[in-house]
Amino acid sequence: MATELKERIEIVEGNITKMDVDAIVNAANTTLLGGGGVDGAIHRAAGPELLEETRLIGGCPTGEARVTKGYRLPARWVIHTVGPIWTGGNKDEDALLAGCYRNSLKAAVEIGAATVAFPSISTGAYRFPLERAVRIALREIKSFLKADRSLHKVTLVCFGSEVYRAYQEALDEAFD
């Protein structure tokens, strides 16, 4: 079971906007109107239609997820989730980050996605400690995949070798 489960999780270093999967997850801000980092890159790659659709949604609370079309991206869907800003760990940051992964995976299943790619949520401008975030992400993904067989592959797309190494080490630990 553990080996089969681990095979459904892939870690790559790369650009999430180039991923050929059913859905990609956007580490968005609460407005969903684009921003910096991965959010800005996804908006630029998807084209202006994405901004038009996100304007209609009206935002997204931290820890939740909203779905749009992928437009000019290889992915058919974009699942927007708002990660918590790290303020020291006393404002439910762990639970909110866990919610990002759970709600995004649930949204992927609801739209019929078999493959989904995630960035490292909240570990950039939102300053969530990388190792802590990685463990939360993998715990939530592993738990979800145990209970749900409809997702065939969850890819963690790492921007930079430091993030890639952190995910790879945590994945090995999670399945020891």
C-alpha positions as CSV (number, residue, x, y, z in Angstrom):
1,M,0.0,0.0,0.0
2,A,2.7,2.5,1.0
3,T,4.7,1.9,-2.2
4,E,1.7,2.2,-4.4
5,L,0.7,5.4,-2.6
6,K,4.2,6.9,-2.9
7,E,4.1,6.2,-6.6
8,R,1.1,8.5,-6.9
9,I,3.2,11.5,-5.6
10,E,5.8,13.0,-7.8
11,I,8.3,15.8,-7.0
12,V,9.8,17.8,-9.8
13,E,11.8,21.0,-10.1
14,G,10.3,23.3,-12.7
15,N,7.7,25.8,-13.8
16,I,4.1,24.9,-12.8
17,T,2.7,26.9,-15.8
18,K,4.3,24.3,-18.2
19,M,2.8,21.2,-16.4
20,D,0.7,19.0,-18.6
21,V,-1.8,17.9,-16.0
22,D,-5.6,18.2,-15.6
23,A,-5.3,21.0,-13.0
24,I,-2.7,23.2,-11.4
25,V,-3.0,24.8,-8.1
26,N,-2.3,28.5,-7.8
27,A,-0.9,30.0,-4.6
28,A,-3.2,33.0,-4.8
29,N,-4.0,36.0,-2.7
30,T,-7.5,36.6,-1.3
31,T,-8.5,38.8,-4.2
32,L,-7.7,36.1,-6.8
33,L,-6.7,39.0,-9.1
34,G,-3.1,38.0,-9.6
35,G,0.0,39.1,-7.8
36,G,3.7,38.2,-7.6
37,G,5.5,34.8,-7.6
38,V,3.6,31.8,-8.9
39,D,0.3,33.7,-8.9
40,G,1.6,36.3,-11.3
41,A,3.2,33.7,-13.5
42,I,0.0,31.7,-13.7
43,H,-2.0,34.8,-14.6
44,R,0.5,35.8,-17.3
45,A,0.6,32.3,-18.8
46,A,-3.2,31.8,-18.7
47,G,-3.9,35.1,-20.4
48,P,-6.4,38.0,-19.6
49,E,-9.4,35.6,-19.6
50,L,-8.2,34.2,-16.3
51,L,-8.4,37.7,-14.7
52,E,-11.9,38.2,-16.2
53,E,-13.1,35.0,-14.6
54,T,-11.4,35.5,-11.2
55,R,-13.1,39.0,-11.0
56,L,-16.5,37.2,-11.2
57,I,-15.6,34.9,-8.3
58,G,-15.1,37.7,-5.8
59,G,-12.2,36.4,-3.8
60,C,-11.3,33.5,-1.7
61,P,-10.7,33.2,2.1
62,T,-7.4,31.8,3.4
63,G,-7.4,28.0,3.5
64,E,-10.2,27.6,0.9
65,A,-10.1,26.9,-2.9
66,R,-11.8,28.2,-6.0
67,V,-11.7,26.7,-9.5
68,T,-11.4,28.5,-12.9
69,K,-10.6,27.4,-16.4
70,G,-6.9,27.2,-17.4
71,Y,-7.3,29.2,-20.7
72,R,-3.9,29.3,-22.4
73,L,-2.2,26.9,-19.9
74,P,-1.6,23.3,-20.7
75,A,-3.8,22.5,-17.7
76,R,-7.5,22.5,-18.2
77,W,-8.2,23.9,-14.8
78,V,-6.6,26.2,-12.2
79,I,-7.5,25.6,-8.6
80,H,-6.8,28.9,-6.6
81,T,-6.0,28.5,-2.9
82,V,-4.9,31.2,-0.5
83,G,-2.2,30.1,1.9
84,P,-1.6,31.7,5.3
85,I,0.9,34.5,5.9
86,W,3.4,33.2,8.5
87,T,3.2,35.4,11.7
88,G,5.0,33.0,14.1
89,G,2.6,30.1,14.2
90,N,0.1,31.4,16.7
91,K,-2.8,32.2,14.2
92,D,-3.8,28.8,13.0
93,E,-1.2,28.9,10.2
94,D,-0.7,25.1,10.2
95,A,-4.4,24.4,10.0
96,L,-5.0,27.0,7.3
97,L,-2.2,25.6,5.2
98,A,-3.5,22.0,5.7
99,G,-6.9,23.3,4.5
100,C,-5.3,24.7,1.3
101,Y,-4.1,21.2,0.3
102,R,-7.3,19.4,1.5
103,N,-9.6,21.8,-0.2
104,S,-7.6,21.9,-3.4
105,L,-7.5,18.1,-3.6
106,K,-11.2,18.0,-3.0
107,A,-11.8,20.5,-5.8
108,A,-9.6,18.5,-8.1
109,V,-11.8,15.4,-7.5
110,E,-15.0,17.5,-7.9
111,I,-14.0,18.7,-11.4
112,G,-12.9,15.2,-12.5
113,A,-9.1,15.8,-12.5
114,A,-7.0,12.7,-12.4
115,T,-3.7,14.6,-12.3
116,V,-3.0,17.8,-10.3
117,A,0.2,19.9,-9.7
118,F,0.9,22.0,-6.6
119,P,3.5,24.7,-6.0
120,S,4.9,25.1,-2.5
121,I,2.1,27.1,-0.9
122,S,3.0,30.0,1.4
123,T,6.8,29.3,1.4
124,G,7.7,32.3,-0.7
125,A,6.5,35.8,0.0
126,Y,4.2,34.5,2.8
127,R,7.4,33.3,4.7
128,F,5.9,30.0,6.0
129,P,8.9,27.9,7.2
130,L,9.8,25.6,4.3
131,E,10.4,22.3,6.2
132,R,7.2,22.8,8.3
133,A,5.1,23.6,5.2
134,V,6.5,20.6,3.3
135,R,5.6,18.2,6.1
136,I,2.1,19.6,6.2
137,A,1.7,19.3,2.5
138,L,2.8,15.7,2.3
139,R,0.8,14.7,5.3
140,E,-2.4,16.1,3.7
141,I,-1.7,14.7,0.3
142,K,-0.8,11.2,1.6
143,S,-4.0,11.2,3.8
144,F,-6.2,12.3,0.9
145,L,-4.7,9.8,-1.5
146,K,-5.2,7.0,1.0
147,A,-9.0,7.8,1.1
148,D,-9.5,8.7,-2.6
149,R,-8.5,6.6,-5.5
150,S,-9.7,8.9,-8.3
151,L,-6.5,11.1,-8.3
152,H,-3.9,9.1,-10.1
153,K,-1.0,11.5,-9.6
154,V,-0.2,14.5,-7.5
155,T,2.9,16.4,-8.6
156,L,4.7,18.9,-6.4
157,V,6.4,21.4,-8.6
158,C,9.4,23.0,-6.8
159,F,10.8,26.3,-7.8
160,G,14.5,25.9,-7.0
161,S,16.7,23.2,-5.7
162,E,16.3,24.1,-2.0
163,V,12.6,23.5,-2.2
164,Y,13.1,20.3,-4.3
165,R,15.5,18.9,-1.7
166,A,13.1,19.7,1.2
167,Y,10.2,17.9,-0.5
168,Q,12.3,14.9,-1.5
169,E,13.7,14.4,2.0
170,A,10.3,14.8,3.6
171,L,8.7,12.3,1.1
172,D,11.4,9.7,1.9
173,E,10.7,10.3,5.7
174,A,6.9,10.1,5.2
175,F,7.2,6.6,3.6
176,D,9.9,5.1,5.9
